[in-house]
Amino acid sequence: MKELVELLARSLVEQPDQVVVNVSGDDRSVVIYLKVAQEDMGKVIGRKGRIARALRTMVKAAALKQNKKVILEIG
């Protein structure tokens, strides 16, 4: 899932080298932290949070196959 978030985020931003993805959690639940450059924050969040919501939906769909609960934090 980390690779999925990193791939999607790098394709959205203008400064892909500043995309940082950290993962923490246990066997049942995972928290994914996505950090991008301040200038690219709007591109990752999108209008009214639509892109952020879509990213979270994609990550949750990938997590369902692994029977995990996932939370995507963007900051």
C-alpha positions as YAML, in Angstrom:
chain: A
units: angstrom
residues:
- id: 1
  name: MET
  ca: [0.00, 0.00, 0.00]
- id: 2
  name: LYS
  ca: [2.92, 2.31, 0.66]
- id: 3
  name: GLU
  ca: [4.03, 1.92, -2.94]
- id: 4
  name: LEU
  ca: [0.51, 2.68, -4.20]
- id: 5
  name: VAL
  ca: [0.27, 5.93, -2.23]
- id: 6
  name: GLU
  ca: [3.78, 6.95, -3.26]
- id: 7
  name: LEU
  ca: [3.08, 6.28, -6.94]
- id: 8
  name: LEU
  ca: [-0.21, 8.19, -6.93]
- id: 9
  name: ALA
  ca: [1.20, 11.14, -4.99]
- id: 10
  name: ARG
  ca: [4.29, 11.44, -7.19]
- id: 11
  name: SER
  ca: [2.09, 11.55, -10.29]
- id: 12
  name: LEU
  ca: [0.01, 14.40, -8.85]
- id: 13
  name: VAL
  ca: [2.68, 16.82, -7.60]
- id: 14
  name: GLU
  ca: [5.20, 19.08, -9.31]
- id: 15
  name: GLN
  ca: [8.00, 18.15, -6.90]
- id: 16
  name: PRO
  ca: [7.91, 14.34, -6.77]
- id: 17
  name: ASP
  ca: [11.26, 14.12, -4.99]
- id: 18
  name: GLN
  ca: [9.70, 15.69, -1.88]
- id: 19
  name: VAL
  ca: [7.00, 13.04, -1.49]
- id: 20
  name: VAL
  ca: [7.54, 11.09, 1.73]
- id: 21
  name: VAL
  ca: [5.37, 8.13, 2.76]
- id: 22
  name: ASN
  ca: [5.67, 6.56, 6.21]
- id: 23
  name: VAL
  ca: [3.72, 3.55, 7.45]
- id: 24
  name: SER
  ca: [2.99, 2.48, 11.01]
- id: 25
  name: GLY
  ca: [0.63, -0.02, 12.51]
- id: 26
  name: ASP
  ca: [0.16, -3.69, 13.28]
- id: 27
  name: ASP
  ca: [-1.35, -6.75, 11.60]
- id: 28
  name: ARG
  ca: [-4.94, -5.48, 11.56]
- id: 29
  name: SER
  ca: [-4.65, -1.72, 11.07]
- id: 30
  name: VAL
  ca: [-2.23, 0.55, 9.24]
- id: 31
  name: VAL
  ca: [-1.72, 4.31, 9.29]
- id: 32
  name: ILE
  ca: [-0.09, 5.79, 6.20]
- id: 33
  name: TYR
  ca: [1.38, 9.28, 6.51]
- id: 34
  name: LEU
  ca: [1.79, 11.23, 3.27]
- id: 35
  name: LYS
  ca: [3.94, 14.35, 3.27]
- id: 36
  name: VAL
  ca: [4.40, 16.57, 0.22]
- id: 37
  name: ALA
  ca: [5.88, 20.02, -0.41]
- id: 38
  name: GLN
  ca: [3.76, 22.92, 0.83]
- id: 39
  name: GLU
  ca: [3.23, 24.17, -2.72]
- id: 40
  name: ASP
  ca: [1.84, 20.77, -3.77]
- id: 41
  name: MET
  ca: [-0.55, 20.36, -0.86]
- id: 42
  name: GLY
  ca: [-3.49, 21.74, -2.84]
- id: 43
  name: LYS
  ca: [-2.88, 19.30, -5.66]
- id: 44
  name: VAL
  ca: [-2.96, 16.32, -3.31]
- id: 45
  name: ILE
  ca: [-6.04, 17.51, -1.45]
- id: 46
  name: GLY
  ca: [-7.96, 18.85, -4.46]
- id: 47
  name: ARG
  ca: [-11.08, 20.95, -4.61]
- id: 48
  name: LYS
  ca: [-13.28, 20.29, -1.60]
- id: 49
  name: GLY
  ca: [-11.00, 17.34, -0.78]
- id: 50
  name: ARG
  ca: [-12.02, 15.25, -3.79]
- id: 51
  name: ILE
  ca: [-8.54, 13.99, -4.65]
- id: 52
  name: ALA
  ca: [-7.76, 13.20, -1.01]
- id: 53
  name: ARG
  ca: [-11.05, 11.31, -0.75]
- id: 54
  name: ALA
  ca: [-10.23, 9.38, -3.94]
- id: 55
  name: LEU
  ca: [-6.77, 8.49, -2.61]
- id: 56
  name: ARG
  ca: [-8.30, 7.22, 0.64]
- id: 57
  name: THR
  ca: [-10.86, 5.18, -1.30]
- id: 58
  name: MET
  ca: [-8.18, 3.53, -3.42]
- id: 59
  name: VAL
  ca: [-6.05, 2.70, -0.39]
- id: 60
  name: LYS
  ca: [-9.05, 1.27, 1.47]
- id: 61
  name: ALA
  ca: [-9.93, -0.88, -1.53]
- id: 62
  name: ALA
  ca: [-6.38, -2.24, -1.63]
- id: 63
  name: ALA
  ca: [-6.52, -2.89, 2.12]
- id: 64
  name: LEU
  ca: [-9.74, -4.90, 1.85]
- id: 65
  name: LYS
  ca: [-7.90, -7.60, -0.07]
- id: 66
  name: GLN
  ca: [-5.49, -7.93, 2.85]
- id: 67
  name: ASN
  ca: [-8.19, -7.76, 5.56]
- id: 68
  name: LYS
  ca: [-6.72, -4.60, 7.05]
- id: 69
  name: LYS
  ca: [-8.07, -1.27, 8.14]
- id: 70
  name: VAL
  ca: [-6.11, 1.64, 6.75]
- id: 71
  name: ILE
  ca: [-6.04, 5.36, 7.49]
- id: 72
  name: LEU
  ca: [-4.37, 7.85, 5.16]
- id: 73
  name: GLU
  ca: [-3.09, 11.01, 6.84]
- id: 74
  name: ILE
  ca: [-2.04, 13.86, 4.55]
- id: 75
  name: GLY
  ca: [0.16, 16.55, 6.00]
...
